Amino acid sequence: MSTLIKSSGQHIDDYPSATLEQMQKAVGGYIEPVYTSDKVVVVDEEGLLKNLPLNIEVSAMVGKMIVGDAIVFTPKEWRDRN
């Protein structure tokens, strides 16, 4: 299952993210998927506008600046839930 990685560095494995509402609650707003070759990361679409804190771990993982809490899926997990 997915992993919620908070901007504080805390990991919550097997995070419930089967519904849009669960994902929105986790990231704190409208969701936006960020695709890499081996991950799909769901972030708050308005995270920069909300001035959310930098998520250092997820930013390093995807190679671009990510702010706020993020849910990390494998591509298979993402496909299977949609």
N, C-alpha and C positions, 0 to 999 in steps of 0.2 A: 504494500500500500504506500501511499504518499507520505512524505515527511514534511512537516512544517518547520521551517528554519526562521526563527525570530531574529530581528536585527540585533538583539542582545547576544546572539550566539546559541541560545537554547534550541535544542532539537526535540521535536515531539514526533516520534515514529508512529506509523500506522494511523496517521491523522485522518479522521472521517471527512472525506471530501467527495462524496458521491453526488451531491446536489450543488446547484449554483449557490443556494443560500449558505451552505456550509463553507464553500470557498470564499464567498463574500465576507462572511463573518471572520474567517481566518485572516484575511489580508486587510480588512477594514474598509472595504468599498467595492466599487465596480472592478471586475477582474480583467486582466490582460495577460494572455499567455505569451511567454518569451521562449522561442524555440532554439535549441542547439542541436548538434548532431546526435547527442545521446541523452538529452533531458528536455522536459517541458517544465518551465517554471511559471507559476501563476503569481502575479503581483497585483498590487493596487494600481489601477490605471491612472489615478490622480495622485500617486504618491509624491511626485516632485512638487505639485501644486500645494499639497498638504504639508510640505516641508518635513516629510518623514525621515527618520535617521537612516544613514547608510547601512546597508546590510553587507558587510565586508565579505563574509564567507560566500554568499550567493553571487555577489559581484565577481569575485575571483572565479567562481564556478562557470559563469556564463560569458565572462570576458567583456562585460559592460557594467556601468553603474546601475545598481539595483537598490532601491530604498524601501524600507518597511519590511514587514514580515512576508515570507514567500513560501509557497507550497511547491515541492519538487517531485515530479513524476518521471518515471521512465516513459519513453514513447509508447510502449505497450500498455502501461497502466493508463495513460492518457486516452489512448484509442479505446481500450476496454470499458472505460467509464462513460464515453460519449456515444 
